[in-house]
Amino acid sequence: MLEAKLEQAAILKRLLDAIKELVADANFECNEEGIQLQAMDNSHVALVAVQLKEEGFENYRCDRPMPLGVNLTSLTKVLKCAKDDDVCTLKAGGDNTDTLSLVYEARNTDRIAEYELKLMDIDSDKLGIPETDYDARVTLPSAEFSRIVRDLSQLGESVRIEVSKEGVRFTSEGEAANGSVLLKQSDAIGKVPKKEEDDDDDEEKEEKEDAEEDGDDDDEEKPKVKKEKKDKKKKVKKEDDDVEMDGDEEEEYKDKGSDDEGEEEQDDEDSPSKKRKRAASSKDKGKKKAKRSKDDEEDELPDGVRIEMNQSVNLTFSLKYLVNFSKSSSLSSVVQLMLSNDVPLLVSYEFGQGHIRYYLAPKIGDE
């Protein structure tokens, strides 16, 4: 019995969009650790390996290991019936061992849709992928990688990837035009010390704001003094003019004055609480700033290019496959390229629920 619940159907949609043009039929291997897929393209040049970890699901249950053989084109059609934010539940096993059930639950309505996909018997041997110590590892924004391979695919069919002390260079030579893109090591990755300085600056700003607010609160007493002086001037002026007031008018005047003073005293009483509220709000503001700076750190990570190299690498690959691999950029903002001479290229995308990895054999000679 398999029951796997994903918070968003968009994850499966993006996975299928990335691999459906490489692989037609494949087995989803389900076990207690999660769901894995491993398949090669028809020409046996590229290998795709997908893993959805058990902890990446909202609910996951798999009583026994089972393969789910599916046609990826048919599964893509069924997934198109779901909205991106629908909760998607996969069910298989039990009485209906020949079908895979997909249940879509809408978040804002009571709509529940259920579809069944017929399973296939697919004979496939799982390949053992040896652990390799790569000579070079390049980490870069997935959007940048997508743009490079897409642009160079307009010029030629192959791309030469060179990793050296200068950086990583992508070169394509076509019949009508040639193109080259060089990416150098960037310092945008790991700006933590600068962020810490920014946090210190924020704290100093907060202290200044608190000091200014204290000054503002002291200034609140000034209108009262001015008003008292004004009242005295009015009284003196009226005495000079020998203006006589009846007792009722005098009481009225006093009452108004006492009311004004009462209001002023009330404002003075409220000022400490206002001061505390302002101080608290400024602290909250500081917290929000700190939190935002932490998010900014995470957002800045993909903006740079990091190159780790033991020795220089120079390999040539088919652009058609790399363009297909780059479709996984919707799953992750960062991509890793791992290269060694005469070894298949590894293109890896890590995301919250697991990873998707592509292995592509290099071109040799004039092939």
C-alpha positions in Angstrom: 0.0 0.0 0.0 1.4 3.4 -1.0 0.0 6.7 0.0 2.1 9.8 -0.6 0.7 13.3 0.0 2.4 16.4 -1.6 1.6 19.9 -0.5 1.7 21.2 -4.1 1.0 19.4 -7.3 3.4 21.9 -9.0 6.4 19.8 -7.8 5.3 16.8 -9.8 4.4 18.9 -12.8 7.8 20.5 -13.0 9.5 17.1 -12.6 7.6 15.6 -15.4 8.1 18.6 -17.7 11.9 18.3 -17.1 12.2 14.6 -18.0 9.3 13.7 -20.3 11.2 14.5 -23.5 14.2 12.4 -22.4 12.3 9.3 -21.2 9.0 7.9 -22.4 8.3 5.1 -19.9 9.8 4.7 -16.5 9.4 2.9 -13.2 8.9 4.9 -10.0 10.5 2.8 -7.3 8.7 3.3 -4.0 10.0 2.2 -0.6 10.1 3.4 2.9 12.8 6.0 2.1 10.8 7.7 -0.6 10.2 7.5 -4.4 13.1 7.1 -6.9 13.2 7.1 -10.7 16.2 6.2 -12.8 16.0 5.9 -16.6 18.1 6.4 -19.7 17.1 8.0 -23.0 16.7 5.9 -26.1 20.2 6.6 -27.4 21.8 5.7 -24.0 23.7 8.9 -23.9 21.9 10.5 -20.9 20.8 9.2 -17.6 18.3 10.9 -15.3 17.9 10.1 -11.6 15.1 11.5 -9.5 14.7 11.2 -5.7 11.7 12.4 -3.7 12.6 11.9 0.0 10.1 10.5 2.5 10.5 13.7 4.7 9.6 15.8 1.7 6.0 14.6 1.7 3.3 15.9 4.1 2.2 12.3 4.7 4.0 9.2 3.4 3.3 5.5 3.8 4.8 2.6 1.9 4.2 -0.9 3.4 6.4 -2.7 0.9 8.7 -1.8 -2.0 6.8 -1.6 -5.2 7.6 -0.4 -8.8 5.1 1.9 -10.5 5.5 1.6 -14.3 4.0 4.7 -16.0 4.0 6.3 -19.3 5.3 9.8 -18.6 3.2 11.5 -21.4 0.0 10.0 -19.9 1.0 11.0 -16.4 1.7 14.6 -17.6 -1.8 14.8 -19.1 -3.3 13.7 -15.8 -1.2 16.2 -13.8 -2.4 19.0 -16.1 -5.9 18.5 -14.5 -4.5 19.8 -11.2 -3.9 23.4 -10.1 -0.4 24.2 -9.0 -1.4 24.8 -5.4 -3.7 21.7 -5.1 -2.7 19.1 -2.5 -1.8 16.0 -4.5 -2.0 12.5 -3.1 -0.7 9.4 -4.8 -2.3 6.0 -4.0 -1.4 2.6 -5.2 -1.5 -1.0 -4.0 -4.3 -2.7 -2.1 -7.1 -3.9 -4.2 -6.2 -1.9 -7.3 -2.6 -3.0 -8.1 -3.0 -2.1 -11.8 -3.7 1.5 -11.4 -2.2 4.6 -9.8 -4.7 6.9 -8.2 -4.1 10.7 -8.1 -6.3 12.8 -5.8 -6.3 16.6 -6.1 -7.7 18.7 -3.2 -8.3 22.4 -3.7 -7.2 24.6 -0.8 -9.8 27.3 -0.9 -12.9 25.2 -1.9 -14.3 21.8 -1.2 -13.4 20.5 -4.7 -11.8 17.0 -4.7 -10.9 15.4 -8.0 -9.7 11.8 -8.4 -8.0 10.3 -11.5 -6.7 6.8 -12.2 -3.8 6.0 -14.4 -3.1 2.5 -15.7 0.2 1.1 -14.7 2.6 -0.7 -17.1 5.1 -3.6 -16.7 8.4 -2.2 -17.5 11.6 -4.2 -17.5 14.4 -2.0 -16.4 17.6 -2.7 -14.5 18.7 -0.1 -12.0 22.2 1.0 -12.8 24.8 1.4 -10.1 26.2 4.9 -10.3 29.8 4.9 -8.9 30.9 7.7 -6.6 33.3 9.9 -8.5 35.8 12.5 -7.2 35.3 15.2 -9.8 38.1 17.4 -11.0 35.9 20.5 -11.1 32.7 21.7 -9.6 30.8 24.8 -10.8 27.9 26.2 -8.8 25.9 28.9 -10.6 22.4 30.3 -10.9 20.1 27.9 -12.8 18.6 30.8 -14.8 22.1 31.8 -16.0 22.9 28.2 -17.1 19.5 28.0 -18.9 20.3 31.2 -20.8 23.8 30.2 -21.8 22.8 26.8 -23.3 19.7 28.2 -24.9 21.7 31.0 -26.6 24.5 28.8 -27.7 22.1 26.2 -29.1 21.1 28.8 -31.7 24.6 28.7 -33.1 25.7 25.1 -33.1 24.9 21.6 -31.9 27.8 21.2 -29.3 29.3 23.2 -26.5 32.8 23.0 -25.2 33.0 23.5 -21.4 36.4 24.6 -20.1 37.2 25.0 -16.4 40.5 26.8 -15.7 41.9 29.4 -13.3 40.4 32.0 -15.5 36.8 30.7 -14.8 34.4 28.5 -16.7 34.0 29.1 -20.4 31.1 27.8 -22.7 32.0 27.8 -26.4 29.9 26.8 -29.4 31.1 26.8 -33.0 28.6 26.8 -35.8 28.7 27.0 -39.5 27.6 30.6 -39.6 28.7 32.0 -36.2 30.7 31.2 -33.1 29.9 32.1 -29.5 31.7 32.1 -26.2 30.5 32.9 -22.6 33.0 33.2 -19.7 31.9 33.1 -16.1 34.4 34.1 -13.5 34.5 33.3 -9.8 32.1 35.7 -8.0 32.2 37.0 -4.5 28.4 37.3 -4.3 28.4 33.9 -2.6 29.1 34.2 1.1 28.4 37.9 2.0 27.8 37.0 5.6 30.4 39.4 7.1 29.0 42.4 5.3 25.5 41.5 6.4 26.7 41.4 10.0 28.1 44.9 9.6 24.7 45.9 8.2 23.0 44.4 11.3 25.4 46.5 13.5 24.5 49.6 11.5 20.8 48.8 12.0 21.3 48.6 15.7 23.0 52.0 15.8 20.1 53.4 13.7 17.7 52.0 16.2 19.5 53.6 19.1 19.5 56.9 17.3 15.8 56.5 16.6 15.1 55.8 20.3 17.1 58.8 21.3 15.2 61.0 18.9 11.9 59.6 20.1 13.0 60.5 23.7 13.7 64.0 22.5 10.3 64.1 20.9 8.6 63.0 24.1 10.4 65.8 26.0 9.2 68.3 23.4 5.6 67.3 24.1 5.7 69.3 27.3 6.6 72.5 25.4 3.1 73.1 24.0 1.8 73.1 27.6 4.3 75.7 28.7 3.5 77.9 25.7 -0.2 77.6 26.3 0.1 78.6 30.0 2.1 81.6 29.0 -0.5 82.5 26.3 -3.2 82.2 28.9 -1.3 84.5 31.3 -0.9 87.1 28.5 -4.6 87.0 27.7 -5.4 87.5 31.4 -3.1 90.4 31.8 -4.4 92.0 28.7 -7.9 91.7 29.8 -7.0 93.2 33.2 -5.4 96.1 31.5 -8.5 96.7 29.4 -10.6 96.6 32.5 -12.9 94.0 31.1 -15.4 92.9 33.7 -16.7 89.3 33.6 -19.7 88.0 35.4 -19.3 85.2 37.8 -20.8 82.7 35.4 -18.4 83.7 32.7 -15.5 83.5 35.1 -16.5 80.0 36.2 -16.9 79.0 32.5 -13.4 80.3 31.8 -11.9 78.5 34.7 -13.7 75.3 33.7 -12.3 75.5 30.2 -8.9 76.1 31.5 -9.1 73.2 33.9 -10.4 71.0 31.1 -7.5 72.0 28.9 -5.1 71.3 31.8 -6.7 68.0 32.4 -6.3 67.0 28.8 -2.7 68.1 28.9 -2.1 66.1 32.1 -3.7 63.1 30.4 -1.5 63.6 27.4 1.5 63.7 29.7 0.3 60.6 31.5 -0.1 58.9 28.1 3.3 59.9 26.9 5.3 57.2 28.8 3.1 54.5 27.3 3.4 56.1 23.9 7.1 56.1 24.5 7.1 52.4 25.4 5.0 51.6 22.4 7.3 53.5 20.1 10.4 51.8 21.6 8.7 48.4 21.2 7.8 49.2 17.6 11.3 50.3 16.9 12.6 47.0 18.4 10.1 45.0 16.2 11.3 47.1 13.3 14.8 46.1 14.1 13.8 42.4 14.3 12.1 42.7 10.9 15.2 44.2 9.5 17.4 41.4 10.8 15.0 38.8 9.5 15.0 40.5 6.1 18.7 40.6 6.0 18.8 36.9 6.7 16.5 36.3 3.8 18.6 38.5 1.6 21.6 36.3 2.4 19.7 33.3 1.1 18.5 35.2 -2.0 22.0 36.4 -2.7 23.5 32.9 -2.8 22.4 32.0 -6.4 23.7 35.4 -7.7 27.3 34.3 -7.7 29.4 31.7 -9.5 31.6 29.4 -7.3 34.3 27.3 -8.9 36.1 24.5 -7.1 38.9 23.0 -9.2 41.6 20.4 -8.7 42.7 20.4 -12.3 41.6 22.0 -15.5 38.8 20.3 -17.5 38.0 20.6 -21.2 35.0 18.6 -22.5 32.4 18.8 -25.3 28.7 17.9 -24.9 25.5 17.9 -26.9 23.5 21.1 -26.5 20.2 19.4 -27.2 20.5 17.4 -23.9 21.8 20.4 -21.9 18.8 22.4 -23.0 16.5 19.6 -21.8 18.4 19.5 -18.5 18.0 23.2 -18.0 14.2 22.9 -17.8 14.7 21.8 -14.2 15.5 25.4 -13.3 11.9 25.7 -12.2 12.7 23.4 -9.3 15.8 25.1 -8.0 17.5 28.5 -8.3 21.0 26.9 -8.2 22.6 24.2 -10.4 25.8 22.3 -10.0 28.0 21.1 -12.8 30.6 18.4 -11.9 33.2 17.5 -14.5 36.2 15.2 -14.9 38.0 14.4 -18.1 36.6 11.4 -19.9 33.8 11.1 -17.3 30.1 11.8 -17.8 29.0 15.3 -16.8 26.8 15.5 -13.7 24.1 18.3 -13.7 22.5 18.4 -10.3 19.4 20.3 -9.0 18.6 20.2 -5.3 15.2 21.2 -4.1 13.1 20.9 -0.9 11.6 17.5 -1.6 14.8 15.8 -3.0 16.9 16.2 -6.1 17.1 15.5 -9.8 20.4 14.6 -11.4 21.4 14.2 -15.0 24.4 12.3 -16.4 25.6 13.1 -19.9 28.4 11.3 -21.7 31.0 13.7 -23.4 31.5 13.8 -27.1 34.7 12.1 -28.3 36.6 13.2 -31.4 34.3 14.2 -34.3 31.3 12.4 -33.0 
